[in-house]
Amino acid sequence: MEERYCQSCGMPMGETEELYGTEADGSRSSDYCSYCYQNGAFTSECTMEEMIDVCIPPMLEANSDMKEETAREMMQNWFPSLKRWNEQAL
């Protein structure tokens, strides 16, 4: 099965439903994690840059040899392709 990533923060969501957010009707969102999306709405209104700032500490914790500048650059290159941020560019 292809790895699914949250289309807001880029977090790997895995095969179980526990990390998936929810739609307004209570069904699971196929695009967003539970940290970013609940009850059919984003849990925080933020810019892509603000989301990157939030995501850097967990990325560095998971990759202890990575430098903050490298993590930021990776996210700045990848996040515009994620659904939440790609739609803002339209």
Protein Blocks (a to p, Z undefined) as FASTA:
>chain_A
ZZdddfklopaebjbfklpccdfkopacfkbcfklogghiafbdcdfklmmmmmmmmmmm
mmmmbcfklmmmmmmmmmmmpmklmmmmZZ
